[in-house]
């Protein structure tokens, strides 16, 4: 049975034109281009890696 592939650019994030931010292939997720920006495009946690990682995970929800 072929693996189903779904491409997703989550709402509220930047919308790239050259790639897809999330690809689901079967039960596996692949992420690309994730940055610590909010829905306004503002960088969250400048100089604070932990805050930036939290923002990336928030963006992926």
Secondary structure by P-SEA (a helix, b strand, c coil): cbbbbbbbbccccccccccccbbbcccbbbbcccccccccccccccccaaaaaaaaaaaac
